[in-house]
Amino acid sequence: MKEFLLTTPAQAVIWVSMGLLLSLLGWYLVGTFRGRMDDDQQMASNLLTNFREMHHEGDIDDSEFRTIKTVLGEKLHEELKDEDDKG
């Protein structure tokens, strides 16, 4: 049996099988971590509230807050549109 495993075709099958298993494991792990990253993202409304507090405390100026509000307003609009499509 050991002699068979040392032949070139048997070695090729073993290495290809190991490569496929490692590829599947990598695909699974990447998918798992990407799913977690999506769960960690804050909603635009929460971000806007945080930036509004920062503006009120003087951490960011008026022009920065307007820029942030514009960007988050577009994102909030997209989130509301996605919720309407789901529900």
ZIJO-V125495 format. One record per residue. N is the residue number from 1. RES is the residue in three letters. OMEGA is omega in radians with two decimals (NA if undefined). Layout:
n = <N/N>
res = <RES/RES>
omega = <OMEGA/OMEGA>
This chain:
n = <1/2/3/4/5/6/7/8/9/10/11/12/13/14/15/16/17/18/19/20/21/22/23/24/25/26/27/28/29/30/31/32/33/34/35/36/37/38/39/40/41/42/43/44/45/46/47/48/49/50/51/52/53/54/55/56/57/58/59/60/61/62/63/64/65/66/67/68/69/70/71/72/73/74/75/76/77/78/79/80/81/82/83/84/85/86/87>
res = <MET/LYS/GLU/PHE/LEU/LEU/THR/THR/PRO/ALA/GLN/ALA/VAL/ILE/TRP/VAL/SER/MET/GLY/LEU/LEU/LEU/SER/LEU/LEU/GLY/TRP/TYR/LEU/VAL/GLY/THR/PHE/ARG/GLY/ARG/MET/ASP/ASP/ASP/GLN/GLN/MET/ALA/SER/ASN/LEU/LEU/THR/ASN/PHE/ARG/GLU/MET/HIS/HIS/GLU/GLY/ASP/ILE/ASP/ASP/SER/GLU/PHE/ARG/THR/ILE/LYS/THR/VAL/LEU/GLY/GLU/LYS/LEU/HIS/GLU/GLU/LEU/LYS/ASP/GLU/ASP/ASP/LYS/GLY>
omega = <-3.14/3.14/3.12/-3.12/3.13/3.12/-3.09/3.12/3.13/3.10/3.13/3.12/-3.14/-3.10/3.10/3.11/3.12/3.10/3.11/3.12/3.12/3.10/3.11/3.10/3.11/3.11/3.13/-3.11/3.11/3.10/3.12/-3.12/3.10/3.10/3.12/-3.13/3.12/3.13/-3.08/-3.09/3.12/3.07/-3.11/-3.14/3.10/3.11/3.14/3.09/3.13/3.14/3.09/3.08/3.11/3.12/3.14/-3.14/3.10/3.13/3.07/-3.10/-3.06/-3.09/3.09/-3.13/3.10/3.12/3.14/-3.12/3.12/-3.12/-3.12/3.07/3.09/-3.14/3.11/3.10/3.11/3.13/3.12/3.10/3.12/3.11/3.11/3.12/-3.13/-3.01/NA>
